[in-house]
Amino acid sequence: MSAESLGSAAPVYAPPTPVAAFDATSPEPLPAGVTMLEASAGTGKTYGIASIVLRLVAEEGLRIEELLVVTFTEAATAELRDRIRRRLRDAHGLLVGARVAGAAPADDPVARHDAAARAA
């Protein structure tokens, strides 16, 4: 059976459109909407996902409860959760240290998120 014999209702396969190399640390704004990161083992997916989460919290002011981060195994989930927590904690520590030195703005999203979490 050919596509021509099925008429216009036949689905047409379109290969994925290649995109430029993804760099979560780029100064460019993150893409809006859903971000799917698919890559082979050992390519930095966990680092990339943790960077995206950090940027969404710090730059977009999102709360961690507003994000859905998914991975495949329980072990990968535990590692990802730990990496995200460390990235957020490290960024917060840098901002607090900079604020003490007079360099950071008094109202930053990471500090706001941390204060809300401590109050809850």
C-alpha positions as CSV (number, residue, x, y, z in Angstrom):
1,M,0.0,0.0,0.0
2,S,1.4,3.4,-0.9
3,A,0.8,6.8,0.6
4,E,-0.9,7.9,-2.6
5,S,-3.4,5.1,-2.3
6,L,-4.3,6.2,1.2
7,G,-5.1,9.7,0.1
8,S,-4.5,12.8,2.1
9,A,-5.4,11.1,5.5
10,A,-2.1,9.2,5.5
11,P,0.3,10.5,8.1
12,V,3.5,11.8,6.7
13,Y,6.7,11.2,8.7
14,A,8.8,14.3,9.3
15,P,12.1,13.7,11.0
16,P,12.9,15.9,14.0
17,T,14.2,19.3,13.2
18,P,17.8,19.6,14.4
19,V,18.4,22.5,16.8
20,A,21.5,24.4,17.7
21,A,23.5,23.0,20.6
22,F,21.6,23.6,23.8
23,D,23.5,25.7,26.4
24,A,21.6,26.2,29.6
25,T,24.2,28.7,30.8
26,S,23.9,30.9,27.8
27,P,22.8,34.5,28.4
28,E,20.0,34.0,25.8
29,P,16.5,33.6,27.3
30,L,15.4,30.0,27.9
31,P,12.8,28.7,25.4
32,A,9.2,29.2,26.5
33,G,7.1,26.2,27.3
34,V,8.2,22.6,27.6
35,T,11.9,21.8,27.4
36,M,12.8,18.3,26.5
37,L,16.4,17.3,26.9
38,E,17.3,14.0,25.3
39,A,20.9,12.8,25.0
40,S,23.1,9.8,25.5
41,A,24.6,8.8,28.9
42,G,27.4,11.0,30.1
43,T,26.6,14.0,28.0
44,G,25.7,16.4,30.9
45,K,21.9,16.0,31.0
46,T,21.7,16.3,34.8
47,Y,23.9,19.4,34.7
48,G,21.7,20.9,32.0
49,I,18.5,20.2,33.8
50,A,19.8,21.6,37.1
51,S,20.9,24.7,35.2
52,I,17.5,25.1,33.6
53,V,15.8,24.8,37.0
54,L,18.2,27.3,38.5
55,R,17.5,29.8,35.7
56,L,13.7,29.4,36.0
57,V,13.9,30.1,39.7
58,A,16.4,32.9,39.5
59,E,15.4,34.6,36.3
60,E,11.7,33.9,35.9
61,G,10.9,33.9,39.6
62,L,9.2,30.5,39.5
63,R,8.8,28.5,42.6
64,I,10.2,25.0,42.6
65,E,6.6,23.7,43.2
66,E,5.7,25.1,39.8
67,L,8.2,22.9,37.9
68,L,7.9,19.3,36.8
69,V,11.2,17.7,36.3
70,V,11.1,14.1,35.1
71,T,13.8,11.4,34.6
72,F,13.6,7.7,34.1
73,T,14.9,5.8,37.2
74,E,14.7,6.2,40.9
75,A,18.5,6.5,41.1
76,A,18.5,9.2,38.4
77,T,15.7,11.0,40.2
78,A,17.6,11.0,43.5
79,E,20.8,12.3,41.8
80,L,18.9,15.0,39.9
81,R,17.0,16.1,43.1
82,D,20.4,16.3,44.9
83,R,22.0,18.3,42.1
84,I,19.1,20.7,41.8
85,R,19.2,21.3,45.6
86,R,23.0,21.9,45.5
87,R,22.7,24.3,42.5
88,L,20.0,26.3,44.2
89,R,21.8,26.3,47.6
90,D,25.1,27.3,45.9
91,A,23.5,30.1,43.9
92,H,21.7,31.4,47.0
93,G,25.0,31.4,49.0
94,L,26.7,33.4,46.3
95,L,23.8,35.9,46.2
96,V,23.8,36.2,50.0
97,G,27.5,36.7,50.0
98,A,27.3,39.3,47.3
99,R,24.5,41.1,49.2
100,V,26.6,41.2,52.3
101,A,29.4,42.8,50.2
102,G,26.8,45.2,48.7
103,A,26.7,43.7,45.2
104,A,23.4,41.8,45.0
105,P,19.9,43.3,44.8
106,A,18.0,43.2,48.0
107,D,15.1,41.3,46.4
108,D,16.2,38.3,44.4
109,P,14.0,35.3,43.4
110,V,16.3,32.7,44.9
111,A,16.4,34.4,48.3
112,R,12.6,35.0,48.2
113,H,12.1,31.3,47.4
114,D,14.5,30.3,50.3
115,A,12.7,32.6,52.7
116,A,9.3,31.2,51.8
117,A,10.5,27.6,52.2
118,R,12.0,28.4,55.6
119,A,8.8,30.1,56.8
120,A,6.6,27.1,55.7
